[in-house]
Amino acid sequence: MEFYRNLVEEVPVKKSRFSDSQIIAVLKQAEAGTPVPELCREHGISAATFYKWRSKYGGMEASMVSRMKELEEENRRLKKMYAEAQMSTDILKEALGKNVWSAPCLQATSSRVWRVGLPKCIRPTCGALGSWP
């Protein structure tokens, strides 16, 4: 369950000092022939940052970069939804595989639900099984 918890939790992303258009402008300057060390000094970035930008954004226009960021955000959201659904499925499979009316099973299931957390979408199902407090 720890695997699912890591996928579901929000991880703060470090905000870049440079906008997409600024990154594209730096890359265009390099394509125009400005030496990389000079560009790095001028913009206050390391050579590693420049080459990372070039590998990620090289050949793109600003509109393409914003579209890529939108797709990355959608992908993150879909991965989170999938992890939540998979966690719900695993908990239900475990609950249905046991005799849910026995006292030890009720205690184990309820303590696990409190420890891991259970999405709201399947709480009524667990209530019908008798395993939700």
Secondary structure, DSSP 4 states (H G I P E B T S, - for coil): -HHHHHHHS--PPPPPSS-HHHHHHHHHHHHTT--HHHHHHHHT--HHHHHHHHHHHTT--HHHHHHHHHHHHHHHHHHHHHHHHHHHHHHHHHHHTS-TTSHHHHHHHHHHHHHH---GGGHHHHHHHT---
